Amino acid sequence: MEEILELVCLDEMTTDDVEHILLYELLFFRSEIHFRSTSYGYFNLDKISNESCKQLFRFEKRDLERLRLNLGIPDVIETAQRYRVTGVVGLCICLHRLTYPNRLSDLERTFGLSSSYISSVSNHVMSIIETNKGHILHNLNNIPWLNETKLKYYAKAISNKGAPIQNCWAFIDGTARPICRPTVNQQNYFSGHKRYHCLKYQSVLTPDGIIVNLRGPYPGRRHDAGMLRDTNLYTELMEIAVHGSTTYVIYGDSAYPMSELILKPYCSRILTPEQVAFNRVMSSVRQAVEWEFGKIIIEFAFLDFRKNQKLLLQHVGQMYKVGVILTNCQTCLYGSQTGTYFNIVPPTLEQYLNI
């Protein structure tokens, strides 16, 4: 296209020539899409087995329509580029895009669509999910089922695993996700601790395997305590975790400041046997909850493919948030290793998504 404009400016090409070239490009583009659908066939979910569906999209076939409805994805999706697919097909494209670190061209065979078509639909669906449900992760007050009864339920489950704290209902932690080295301000995204460029997120995890709060992304050099200060999470904890004379707390590692609602391990140079035992037990319980960080990148491996996490070319933060929401949805439907360990059940899909 740039060569055409250059020739027009030099008066070496007439208007008729330009029209013929543009018409050829348009016809070639349409035939290219037709060629893919003819060669690979149009995507038909009914022809995919339940096992293949779970492998390709991480959800069982019977749950895809229910998931679409609860995520607020419309019956028919039309992108800004005027690509149109049904809501279920759009959801499948988004899920498959996140499931494996494939090239877009690899997905053409599955869906019978061009790479640009698949990219546009996938990005559009992720935008819909974040717009409709991203607020659930942003503020604890946006979770109506996270009430005193639920906090007591979580605290009892943690206590039953031997935790010496009777009123601990969740765990706070920061996680770093590697990204491709940015071309601008790369020093801000380099983590001296991790020794790679990354984005950091702050999460609050409950013993049923749900990430109830996710903040970020932040540049990789940010400290966990700094993220906590910027998120205003403590104010939210005061609003939901204080019930009369009963106060419920969350537990984090030594990077967080000690407060009334956030506890951490004993960090003195000389610890008593009781303090050593406290740190050991709480560390064991806390590690069980952190399994969910691994689950996100196991189920949606595209989020762990550093070379494709390009900060200035992709909505990297949006991808990870959508991955967390989808992982939580999967936990609501099928449970999790964390929930099994603590012997509690997560909320239903409808409860989690506030339907």
C-alpha positions in Angstrom: 0.0 0.0 0.0 2.9 2.4 0.8 4.4 1.7 -2.6 1.1 2.5 -4.3 0.8 5.8 -2.5 4.4 6.7 -3.5 3.7 6.0 -7.2 0.5 8.1 -7.1 2.5 11.0 -5.6 5.0 10.7 -8.4 2.2 10.7 -11.0 3.4 7.3 -12.2 0.0 5.7 -11.6 -3.5 6.8 -12.6 -6.6 6.7 -10.5 -7.9 3.8 -12.6 -4.8 1.8 -11.8 -5.2 2.4 -8.1 -8.9 1.3 -8.3 -7.9 -1.9 -10.1 -5.2 -2.8 -7.5 -7.5 -2.1 -4.6 -10.2 -4.2 -6.2 -7.7 -7.1 -6.7 -6.6 -6.8 -3.1 -10.2 -6.9 -1.8 -11.1 -9.9 -4.0 -7.9 -11.7 -3.0 -8.5 -11.1 0.7 -12.1 -12.5 0.4 -10.9 -15.5 -1.5 -8.2 -16.1 1.1 -10.9 -16.4 3.8 -13.0 -18.6 1.5 -9.9 -20.8 0.9 -9.4 -21.4 4.6 -13.0 -22.4 5.3 -13.0 -24.6 2.2 -9.7 -26.3 3.1 -10.3 -26.6 6.9 -14.1 -26.4 7.1 -16.1 -24.1 9.3 -15.8 -24.6 13.0 -18.6 -26.8 14.4 -18.6 -27.3 18.1 -21.1 -30.2 17.8 -18.5 -32.3 16.0 -16.0 -31.9 18.8 -15.9 -34.6 21.6 -16.2 -33.5 25.2 -12.6 -34.7 25.9 -11.3 -32.6 22.9 -13.4 -29.7 24.1 -11.9 -29.8 27.5 -8.4 -30.1 26.0 -8.8 -27.3 23.5 -10.9 -24.8 25.6 -10.4 -25.9 29.2 -14.2 -26.2 29.7 -16.6 -29.1 29.1 -18.9 -28.7 26.1 -22.0 -28.5 28.1 -20.7 -25.6 30.1 -19.6 -23.3 27.3 -23.1 -21.7 26.6 -23.6 -21.3 30.4 -20.2 -19.6 30.6 -21.0 -17.3 27.7 -24.2 -16.2 29.3 -22.7 -15.6 32.7 -19.8 -13.6 31.2 -22.2 -11.4 29.3 -20.9 -12.3 25.9 -23.7 -11.5 23.3 -25.3 -14.1 21.0 -23.5 -12.5 18.0 -20.1 -10.7 18.1 -19.1 -8.1 15.7 -15.6 -6.5 16.0 -14.5 -3.1 15.0 -13.1 -4.7 11.8 -16.7 -6.0 11.1 -15.8 -9.6 11.7 -18.8 -11.5 12.9 -19.1 -14.8 14.8 -21.6 -16.3 17.2 -20.9 -15.7 20.9 -20.0 -19.3 21.6 -17.5 -19.4 18.7 -16.0 -16.2 19.9 -15.6 -17.6 23.4 -14.0 -20.7 22.0 -11.5 -18.6 19.9 -10.6 -16.6 23.0 -10.2 -19.7 25.2 -8.1 -21.6 22.6 -5.9 -18.5 22.1 -5.1 -18.5 25.8 -4.8 -22.2 26.2 -1.6 -22.7 24.1 1.3 -20.5 23.1 0.3 -21.1 19.4 0.8 -18.8 16.5 -2.4 -17.3 15.1 -1.8 -19.2 11.9 -1.9 -22.4 13.9 -5.5 -21.6 14.9 -6.7 -21.2 11.3 -7.0 -25.0 10.9 -9.3 -25.2 13.9 -11.6 -22.4 13.1 -11.4 -22.0 9.3 -10.7 -18.3 9.7 -7.7 -16.1 8.8 -5.2 -15.0 11.4 -6.5 -11.4 11.4 -10.0 -12.7 11.9 -9.1 -14.8 14.9 -6.9 -12.1 16.4 -9.7 -9.5 16.1 -12.4 -11.8 17.6 -10.1 -13.0 20.4 -9.2 -9.4 21.5 -12.8 -8.3 21.3 -14.0 -11.2 23.5 -11.3 -10.5 26.1 -12.3 -6.8 26.1 -16.0 -7.9 26.7 -15.0 -10.1 29.6 -12.8 -7.5 31.3 -15.5 -4.8 30.8 -18.3 -6.9 32.2 -16.5 -8.8 35.0 -13.2 -7.1 35.6 -14.7 -5.1 38.5 -15.1 -8.3 40.5 -11.3 -8.5 40.8 -10.8 -4.8 41.4 -12.6 -4.3 44.7 -13.6 -6.7 47.5 -16.8 -4.7 48.0 -17.9 -5.8 44.5 -18.3 -9.4 45.7 -21.7 -9.6 47.4 -21.2 -13.2 48.6 -18.0 -12.3 50.4 -19.9 -11.7 53.7 -19.3 -12.5 57.3 -20.7 -16.0 56.9 -18.2 -16.7 54.1 -15.3 -15.2 56.0 -16.1 -17.4 59.0 -16.3 -20.4 56.6 -12.9 -19.7 55.1 -11.3 -19.1 58.5 -12.6 -22.4 59.9 -11.2 -24.3 56.9 -7.8 -22.7 57.4 -7.9 -23.4 61.1 -8.8 -27.0 60.5 -5.5 -27.5 58.7 -3.6 -26.6 61.8 -3.2 -22.9 61.4 -2.6 -21.2 64.8 -4.6 -18.2 63.6 -8.3 -18.8 64.1 -9.6 -15.8 62.1 -7.4 -15.9 59.0 -9.7 -16.1 55.9 -7.3 -15.5 52.9 -3.7 -15.0 51.8 -2.1 -12.0 50.1 0.8 -12.4 47.7 2.5 -10.8 44.8 3.3 -12.6 41.6 5.6 -11.7 38.7 4.8 -12.6 35.1 7.7 -12.5 32.7 7.4 -10.3 29.6 9.4 -9.8 26.5 12.0 -7.1 27.1 10.3 -3.7 26.4 12.0 -1.3 24.1 11.0 1.7 26.3 11.7 2.2 30.0 13.0 -1.4 30.2 14.8 -0.7 33.5 11.4 -0.1 35.2 10.3 -3.6 34.3 13.4 -5.5 35.3 13.1 -7.3 38.6 16.5 -7.6 40.3 15.1 -10.4 42.5 13.7 -12.5 39.6 16.4 -11.4 37.1 14.0 -10.9 34.2 11.6 -8.3 32.8 8.2 -8.7 34.2 4.8 -7.3 35.3 3.7 -7.7 38.9 0.3 -8.3 40.3 -1.1 -8.4 43.8 -3.6 -11.1 44.6 -5.8 -12.2 47.5 -6.5 -15.9 47.5 -9.1 -17.8 49.4 -8.9 -21.5 50.5 -11.5 -22.6 48.0 -9.1 -21.7 45.2 -10.6 -18.4 44.1 -8.5 -15.3 43.5 -11.0 -12.8 44.9 -8.8 -9.7 44.3 -6.2 -8.9 41.6 -4.5 -5.6 41.2 -2.0 -4.5 38.6 -0.1 -4.7 36.5 2.8 -2.9 38.0 6.4 -2.5 36.7 8.6 -5.4 37.7 10.8 -3.4 40.0 7.9 -2.5 42.3 8.0 -4.0 45.8 5.1 -5.9 47.3 4.7 -3.3 50.1 4.5 -0.5 47.5 1.8 -2.3 45.5 -0.2 -2.8 48.7 0.0 0.9 49.5 -1.1 1.9 46.0 -4.1 -0.4 45.8 -5.9 0.9 48.9 -6.7 -2.7 49.8 -6.4 -2.1 53.5 -9.4 0.3 53.4 -11.5 -2.4 51.6 -10.4 -4.9 54.3 -11.7 -2.6 57.0 -15.0 -2.4 55.2 -15.6 -6.2 54.8 -13.5 -7.9 57.5 -14.5 -6.1 60.7 -17.8 -7.3 62.2 -18.4 -6.0 65.6 -15.9 -7.4 68.0 -14.7 -10.0 65.4 -11.9 -9.1 63.0 -10.9 -11.3 60.2 -7.3 -11.1 58.9 -5.3 -12.1 55.8 -1.8 -13.5 55.9 1.2 -12.6 53.7 4.9 -13.1 53.5 7.6 -11.0 55.2 7.5 -8.3 52.5 4.2 -6.9 53.8 4.0 -4.6 56.8 2.3 -5.9 59.9 -1.1 -4.4 60.7 -4.3 -5.2 62.4 -5.8 -6.8 59.3 -2.7 -8.2 57.6 -0.4 -10.6 59.4 3.0 -11.9 58.4 5.7 -14.3 59.8 7.9 -13.4 62.8 11.1 -11.9 61.4 13.3 -11.3 64.4 16.9 -12.6 64.2 16.3 -14.7 67.3 12.9 -16.6 67.4 11.4 -18.6 70.2 10.4 -22.2 69.5 6.8 -21.2 69.4 7.5 -18.5 66.8 9.4 -20.9 64.7 6.5 -23.4 64.8 4.1 -20.6 63.9 6.1 -19.6 60.9 6.4 -23.2 59.7 2.7 -24.1 60.0 1.5 -20.8 58.4 4.1 -21.2 55.5 2.8 -24.7 54.8 -0.8 -23.6 54.7 0.0 -20.6 52.6 1.8 -22.6 50.0 -1.3 -24.7 49.4 -3.2 -21.6 48.4 -0.4 -20.5 46.0 -1.1 -23.5 43.9 -3.6 -21.3 42.1 -0.9 -19.2 40.6 0.5 -22.3 38.9 -3.0 -23.3 37.8 -3.5 -20.1 35.8 -0.4 -20.6 33.6 -1.0 -24.4 33.4 -4.5 -24.0 32.1 -3.8 -20.9 30.0 -0.2 -21.5 28.9 -0.2 -18.5 26.5 0.2 -16.3 29.6 3.5 -18.0 30.4 5.0 -17.6 27.0 7.4 -14.7 27.5 8.2 -14.0 23.8 4.5 -13.3 23.1 4.0 -11.0 26.1 4.9 -7.8 24.3 4.0 -4.8 26.5 3.7 -2.2 23.7 2.1 -4.4 21.1 -0.5 -6.4 23.2 -2.9 -5.8 26.1 -0.7 -7.9 28.4 -2.4 -6.9 31.6 -5.9 -7.5 30.2 -4.9 -11.0 29.1 -3.7 -11.9 32.5 -6.9 -10.5 34.2 -9.1 -12.4 31.8 -7.0 -15.5 32.5 -7.6 -15.1 36.2 -11.4 -14.7 35.7 -11.6 -17.7 33.5 -9.5 -19.8 35.9 -11.9 -18.7 38.7 -14.8 -19.8 36.6 -13.2 -23.1 36.0 -12.7 -23.5 39.7 -16.3 -22.7 40.4 -17.4 -25.4 37.9 -14.9 -28.2 38.6 -13.2 -27.4 41.9 -9.4 -27.1 42.5 -6.5 -28.7 44.2 -6.6 -26.0 46.8 -10.3 -26.5 47.6 -9.8 -30.2 47.9 -6.9 -29.7 50.3 -9.0 -27.4 52.6 -12.1 -29.6 52.0 -14.4 -26.7 51.1 -16.4 -25.9 47.9 -16.2 -22.7 45.9 -19.2 -20.6 45.0 -21.3 -21.5 42.0 -20.5 -19.9 38.6 -23.5 -17.6 39.0 -22.6 -16.6 42.5 -19.0 -15.7 41.5 -20.0 -13.7 38.5 -22.8 -11.9 40.4 -25.6 -13.2 38.2 
